[in-house]
């Protein structure tokens, strides 16, 4: 029988179990430490989760064992966990997604070993309106994180030329994500072709570094700019989410001077952060990704070569 403890989080009663269970065997990082991380990062991550349909990615036996995705809110969810009913074009007419709108819900999710938090680019109140444009920079070996940093800088400069601010975070794995905040009326019919056009233009300008097509044989030694994330049915790992890697790395927001410094130094290690690093970074710098939830921008006309 698993050992359970009852706790109160912001007025909500939760029953937590198996706190000593190791979920990251390589480091001994336990379920209790996962819960502690999400409890402490909650004030910073919640603005990026609030009112966004959440897809759970659960690892009940740790990162080296089987995992599963869960879109439908679990039947055993406490009554105070908010959900949003979203139409689905698949095997059921709708899905009740969890909305991680408060710290108690975040702790409840961590207790389910929902290590990774994957969110929609839109909010539940308007699922057809993305609040940002997303680019996922994914390296094809032998290219790696450092090459992603270099391509991120190229993409940043292109966006800057178009009058658009963008913000970077590590994927927490091998790549880098860029977000272009919109927070105005927009549509995927506009954002997806825009992202594709930029990816193709950067590929045209830097064919030795960049690829815009998913075809694996084209990706060797290059960085794929995955523009296809800009879709109502796709999700992206949220800023400050843990990743199910060997170590408890985090999808960590970056300052552009950090990306530049790592690129100049040729040191990808400067762009890898674990849970304790991220908590310390938030203490020092605050939320580097805050503008993504606040800045309002309109997309310009599609760029041309």
C-alpha positions as CSV (number, residue, x, y, z in Angstrom):
1,X,0.0,0.0,0.0
2,X,1.4,3.4,-0.9
3,X,2.1,5.9,1.8
4,X,-0.2,8.9,1.6
5,X,-0.2,12.3,3.2
6,X,-2.8,15.0,3.3
7,X,-1.8,18.6,2.6
8,X,-3.6,21.9,2.2
9,X,-2.7,24.1,-0.8
10,X,-4.3,27.5,-0.9
11,X,-7.4,26.3,0.9
12,X,-7.7,23.0,-1.1
13,X,-7.2,19.6,0.5
14,X,-5.1,17.2,-1.4
15,X,-3.9,13.6,-0.8
16,X,-0.4,13.0,-2.0
17,X,1.2,9.6,-2.5
18,X,4.5,7.9,-3.0
19,X,6.5,11.0,-2.4
20,X,9.8,9.0,-2.1
21,X,9.2,7.3,-5.5
22,X,12.2,8.0,-7.8
23,X,11.0,9.4,-11.1
24,X,14.4,10.3,-12.5
25,X,16.6,7.3,-11.7
26,X,19.8,8.8,-13.0
27,X,19.7,11.6,-10.4
28,X,17.4,10.1,-7.8
29,X,14.9,13.0,-8.3
30,X,11.7,11.9,-6.5
31,X,8.0,12.5,-7.0
32,X,8.2,14.7,-3.8
33,X,10.8,16.9,-5.5
34,X,8.6,17.2,-8.6
35,X,5.8,18.3,-6.5
36,X,8.1,20.8,-4.6
37,X,9.3,22.2,-7.9
38,X,5.8,22.8,-9.3
39,X,4.7,24.2,-5.9
40,X,7.5,26.8,-5.9
41,X,7.4,27.7,-9.6
42,X,3.6,28.0,-9.6
43,X,3.4,31.9,-9.4
44,X,5.7,32.1,-12.4
45,X,4.3,29.3,-14.6
46,X,0.5,29.9,-13.9
47,X,0.2,33.0,-16.2
48,X,1.5,30.8,-19.1
49,X,-1.0,28.0,-18.3
50,X,-4.0,30.0,-17.3
51,X,-7.2,29.1,-19.3
52,X,-5.2,27.1,-21.9
53,X,-6.4,23.5,-22.6
54,X,-3.8,21.3,-21.1
55,X,-2.6,17.9,-22.4
56,X,-1.1,15.8,-19.6
57,X,2.0,13.7,-20.2
58,X,2.2,11.2,-17.3
59,X,5.1,9.1,-16.2
60,X,3.7,7.1,-13.2
61,X,6.8,4.8,-13.0
62,X,9.4,7.4,-14.0
63,X,11.1,8.7,-17.1
64,X,12.6,5.4,-18.0
65,X,9.3,3.6,-18.0
66,X,6.1,3.8,-20.1
67,X,4.3,7.1,-20.3
68,X,0.9,8.2,-21.7
69,X,-0.8,11.4,-22.9
70,X,-4.1,12.3,-21.4
71,X,-6.4,15.0,-22.9
72,X,-9.7,14.1,-21.2
73,X,-9.7,15.2,-17.6
74,X,-9.4,12.2,-15.3
75,X,-12.7,11.1,-13.8
76,X,-11.2,11.2,-10.3
77,X,-10.3,14.9,-10.6
78,X,-11.4,16.9,-7.5
79,X,-14.5,19.0,-8.2
80,X,-12.6,22.2,-7.8
81,X,-10.3,21.4,-10.8
82,X,-11.4,23.6,-13.6
83,X,-12.1,22.1,-17.0
84,X,-13.1,23.4,-20.5
85,X,-15.2,21.4,-22.9
86,X,-13.6,21.7,-26.4
87,X,-15.2,20.3,-29.6
88,X,-13.2,17.4,-31.0
89,X,-13.1,16.0,-34.5
90,X,-11.9,12.6,-33.4
91,X,-13.5,9.7,-31.7
92,X,-15.6,11.8,-29.4
93,X,-17.6,15.0,-30.0
94,X,-15.8,16.9,-27.3
95,X,-13.0,16.7,-24.7
96,X,-13.0,18.1,-21.2
97,X,-9.5,19.5,-20.9
98,X,-7.9,20.4,-17.5
99,X,-7.2,24.1,-17.0
100,X,-4.2,24.6,-14.6
101,X,-5.4,27.9,-13.2
102,X,-4.2,27.6,-9.7
103,X,-1.4,26.2,-7.6
104,X,-3.6,23.5,-6.1
105,X,-4.3,22.1,-9.5
106,X,-0.6,22.2,-10.4
107,X,0.2,20.2,-7.3
108,X,-2.6,17.7,-8.0
109,X,-1.2,17.2,-11.5
110,X,2.3,16.7,-10.2
111,X,1.0,14.0,-7.8
112,X,-0.3,12.3,-11.0
113,X,3.3,12.3,-12.2
114,X,2.3,14.7,-15.0
115,X,5.9,15.7,-15.5
116,X,5.4,17.7,-18.7
117,X,2.8,20.4,-19.2
118,X,1.7,20.7,-22.9
119,X,-0.6,23.6,-23.8
120,X,-2.5,24.9,-26.7
121,X,-1.4,28.2,-28.4
122,X,-5.0,29.4,-27.8
123,X,-7.1,29.9,-24.8
124,X,-10.1,27.7,-24.1
125,X,-12.5,30.7,-24.5
126,X,-11.4,31.1,-28.1
127,X,-9.7,28.0,-29.4
128,X,-9.5,29.4,-33.0
129,X,-7.4,32.4,-31.9
130,X,-3.7,31.8,-31.2
131,X,-2.1,34.2,-28.8
132,X,1.3,33.7,-30.4
133,X,3.3,32.3,-33.3
134,X,5.6,29.4,-32.3
135,X,8.8,28.1,-33.8
136,X,10.3,24.8,-32.7
137,X,14.0,24.6,-33.6
138,X,14.9,20.9,-33.7
139,X,18.4,19.8,-34.6
140,X,19.3,16.9,-36.9
141,X,22.5,15.2,-35.7
142,X,25.3,16.0,-35.7
143,X,23.7,19.5,-35.2
144,X,22.7,20.0,-31.6
145,X,21.6,22.7,-29.1
146,X,24.4,25.1,-30.1
147,X,23.3,25.1,-33.7
148,X,19.8,25.8,-32.6
149,X,21.0,28.8,-30.7
150,X,22.7,30.1,-33.8
151,X,19.6,29.6,-35.9
152,X,17.4,31.2,-33.2
153,X,19.6,34.4,-33.5
154,X,19.1,34.4,-37.3
155,X,15.3,34.0,-36.9
156,X,15.2,36.7,-34.2
157,X,17.0,39.2,-36.5
158,X,14.5,38.4,-39.3
159,X,11.6,39.0,-37.0
160,X,13.2,42.2,-35.8
161,X,13.4,43.4,-39.3
162,X,9.7,42.9,-39.6
163,X,9.1,44.9,-36.4
164,X,8.3,41.9,-34.3
165,X,9.6,41.0,-30.8
166,X,10.2,37.4,-30.0
167,X,11.3,35.5,-27.0
168,X,13.3,32.3,-26.6
169,X,13.3,29.3,-24.3
170,X,15.0,26.0,-24.3
171,X,12.9,23.1,-25.1
172,X,14.4,21.4,-22.1
173,X,15.6,18.7,-24.5
174,X,17.7,19.3,-27.6
175,X,16.2,22.4,-29.1
176,X,15.0,25.9,-28.7
177,X,11.6,27.4,-29.0
178,X,10.8,30.9,-30.1
179,X,7.5,32.7,-29.3
180,X,6.2,35.8,-31.1
181,X,3.5,37.2,-28.9
182,X,0.3,38.5,-30.5
183,X,-2.4,38.8,-27.9
184,X,-4.7,40.4,-30.5
185,X,-7.3,38.9,-32.8
186,X,-5.6,36.4,-35.0
187,X,-6.2,33.1,-36.7
188,X,-4.2,29.9,-37.5
189,X,-5.1,30.5,-41.1
190,X,-2.8,33.5,-40.9
191,X,-0.2,32.5,-38.3
192,X,0.7,29.1,-39.8
193,X,1.5,30.3,-43.4
194,X,3.4,33.2,-41.8
195,X,5.6,30.9,-39.8
196,X,6.1,28.6,-42.8
197,X,7.1,31.5,-45.0
198,X,9.7,32.7,-42.5
199,X,11.1,29.1,-42.1
200,X,11.3,28.8,-45.9
201,X,12.9,32.2,-46.3
202,X,15.6,31.4,-43.7
203,X,16.2,28.1,-45.4
204,X,16.7,29.9,-48.7
205,X,19.2,32.3,-47.1
206,X,21.0,29.6,-45.1
207,X,20.6,26.3,-46.9
208,X,23.6,24.8,-45.1
209,X,22.1,25.4,-41.7
210,X,18.3,25.4,-42.0
211,X,15.6,23.1,-43.3
212,X,11.9,23.8,-43.3
213,X,10.7,20.3,-44.3
214,X,10.1,17.5,-41.9
215,X,11.7,14.9,-44.2
216,X,14.4,13.2,-42.0
217,X,16.9,12.7,-44.8
218,X,17.0,16.4,-45.3
219,X,17.7,17.2,-41.7
220,X,21.2,15.8,-41.1
221,X,23.5,18.4,-39.7
222,X,20.8,21.1,-40.0
223,X,18.2,22.7,-37.8
224,X,14.6,22.1,-38.6
225,X,12.4,25.2,-38.1
226,X,9.1,23.4,-37.3
227,X,6.4,25.9,-38.2
228,X,3.7,23.2,-38.1
229,X,3.1,23.8,-34.4
230,X,0.9,26.7,-35.4
231,X,-2.3,24.6,-35.5
232,X,-5.4,24.5,-33.2
233,X,-4.8,20.7,-32.7
234,X,-1.1,21.0,-31.7
235,X,0.4,21.6,-28.3
236,X,3.7,22.9,-27.2
237,X,5.5,22.3,-23.9
238,X,4.9,25.2,-21.6
239,X,7.6,27.5,-20.3
240,X,8.9,26.2,-16.9
241,X,7.7,22.7,-17.6
242,X,9.9,19.8,-16.5
243,X,11.0,17.5,-19.3
244,X,11.1,13.7,-19.1
245,X,14.8,13.5,-19.8
246,X,17.6,11.6,-18.0
247,X,17.9,14.6,-15.6
248,X,15.1,17.0,-14.5
249,X,15.7,19.6,-17.1
250,X,13.2,22.4,-17.7
251,X,11.9,24.3,-20.7
252,X,13.6,27.5,-19.5
253,X,13.2,31.0,-20.8
254,X,16.3,32.7,-22.0
255,X,17.6,36.2,-22.3
256,X,18.9,37.0,-25.8
257,X,22.3,38.0,-24.4
258,X,22.6,34.5,-23.0
259,X,21.9,32.9,-26.4
260,X,24.5,35.2,-28.0
261,X,27.1,34.5,-25.3
262,X,26.6,30.7,-25.6
263,X,26.9,31.0,-29.4
264,X,30.1,33.0,-29.2
265,X,31.6,30.8,-26.6
266,X,30.6,27.6,-28.4
267,X,29.2,26.4,-25.0
268,X,25.8,24.7,-25.2
269,X,26.0,23.9,-21.5
270,X,25.2,27.5,-20.8
271,X,21.7,26.8,-22.1
272,X,20.8,23.7,-20.1
273,X,18.9,24.2,-16.8
274,X,17.5,21.8,-14.3
275,X,14.7,22.5,-11.8
276,X,17.0,24.1,-9.1
277,X,18.7,26.3,-11.7
278,X,15.4,27.6,-12.9
279,X,14.1,28.4,-9.4
280,X,17.3,30.4,-8.8
281,X,17.0,32.2,-12.2
282,X,13.5,33.3,-11.3
283,X,14.7,34.7,-8.0
284,X,17.4,36.7,-9.9
285,X,15.6,37.7,-13.1
286,X,11.9,37.2,-12.6
287,X,9.9,35.8,-15.5
288,X,11.8,36.3,-18.7
289,X,8.9,34.9,-20.6
290,X,6.3,37.3,-19.1
291,X,6.1,39.5,-22.2
292,X,4.8,36.5,-24.2
293,X,1.6,36.8,-22.2
294,X,1.4,40.6,-22.3
295,X,2.9,42.1,-25.5
296,X,0.4,42.9,-28.3
297,X,1.6,42.7,-31.9
298,X,0.0,42.3,-35.3
299,X,1.5,40.3,-38.0
300,X,2.9,42.2,-41.0
301,X,2.6,41.1,-44.6
302,X,4.3,37.9,-45.4
303,X,8.0,38.4,-46.1
304,X,9.5,37.7,-49.5
305,X,13.1,36.8,-50.6
